[in-house]
Amino acid sequence: MSGHRSSGSTEAGGSMSRGRGLVWRIGFTLICVVLAWRVGSLGVARLYEAGLDENGADAARQVLDWHREQPEALYRLGFSLLGRDPETARALLTEAYRLNPSRAQPLLALGGLAVAEEDQARAEGLVAAASALAPVSARVQEDVAAYWASRGRLDLALSHWSRAIEAGSPRTRSIFETFRRLLSTPEGMAAFHDFVRQPPGWWEQFFVETAQGKSELGLVRQLYAMRRAPGVVPLSAEERTSYVARLLREEEFEAAYLAWVNSLFAAQRQELGLLFNGGFELPFTGFGFDWHVVKHDRASISRAPVEGSRGQALRILFRFSRTRFDHFYQPLYLAPGAYRMSGRYRSDKLYSESGLRWVVNCRSPETGALGESTRILGNEEWTNFSFEVEIPETCRHQEVRLASADILRLDEAIDGTLWFDDLVIVRIDAISPLERARSAARVLSDEAGNARETD
């Protein structure tokens, strides 16, 4: 489109909860190891020595003095002995599982012992049995995921972390952070590439938090590209919105505009132009380079039928507001050059001390108004308006905004109804001498206003 810029284009654990289970402790360490890709330096013996504290082990012994077949006490005592007396620990954990074969934790602890003894086949069997026993236990699934991550099977690890999240894990955000660290490695990126072809229910939250957070933009772009690959479930509106918002935040205006255009439906593409949906026939999405409506307690901004016409128009109903109005705008991505904005308006008993007007502002850098319409107030039947604006080479991103004409007054009273329709922006060869004179006068007026404000 002529006038648009051309496309060149762990949870670091603090202290662990007492008696939570061996494998979560192992699991967290294993995650860290996977992230560093140094599984051989695990140091399982030191991990075992942490064990339960002496109070926990003493409490288990006291219970067993009264009831020798209490499975939880057997498990806790066995857990506490893993580092010092693994054979006794094995016997206690095995007995705990025999007495309560529906509980997965003894199997996980025995699996951890097998890992320490480098018996991987036995460890895998025990971990698989534990997972089958508790498929909807977030804690168990996290531990199973950590085990598979330590074995370099990130496909299986992701599957079990996903189950943990879907089971309502309270550590979901910590798991998300682990995902982001894994994605910084080629192995992690490859595992996710297959995983997101049919993204799980939590994916949208993960992507939105990643896009809105402090992750590198490169990571956000890679995730977005994976989701747009052929054969992948289409992106959600929330994914697109958060991605475009991140690009705008990073001042990647061309990429943001192209991503927004590529997200439009067929009906929306028909409304494309240098100004989008200027006839107001489509609902406002507040997304990307569409119209944005900022909430205003005393103004109702909507689309409404036009009397005598089958189409829609913009209608703003003011209920005696005493707040400066600047609550309706659209971001623009215009190439340097001269443009004319035109349209129609109707005002019904519009009372305003300074009036309202359309203004094109430069947003990057923030250099203020580049052009503006005449002031609108009073009673007017449908009336045509137009104004010209010149986009300098230095202005990379713009907006058009309907605002109170007096930019200094914050408590201006506004009442009545205002309609707009058929807004368009077109490229012209050059702005007229009259518009240049108006622009110069506006600069002088703004400088005088700033001087008064300083005084």
Secondary structure, DSSP 4 states (H G I P E B T S, - for coil): -TTBPPP------SSPPTTS-HHHHHHHHHHHHHHHT-GGG--HHHHHHH-S-HHHHHHHHHHHHH-TT-HHHHHHHHHHTTTT-HHHHHHHHHHHHHH-TT-SHHHHHHHHHHHHTT-HHHHHHHHHHHHHH-TT-HHHHHHHHHHHHHTT-HHHHHHHHHHHHHTT-TTHHHHHHHHHHHTTSHHHHHHHHHHTTS--TTHHHHHHHHHHTTS-HHHHHHHHHHHTSTTSPPPPHHHHHHHHHHHHHTT-HHHHHHHHHHT--HHHHTT-SSSTTTT--S----STTS-EE---TTEEEEEEEPTTSSSEEEEEEEEEE-S----EEEEE-B-SEEEEEEEEEEEEEEEESS-EEEEEEEEETEEEEEEEPPPB-EEEEEEEEEEEEEE-TT--EEEEEEEES-SS-SS--EEEEEEEEEEEEEEESS--HHHHHHHHHHHHHHHHHHHHHH-
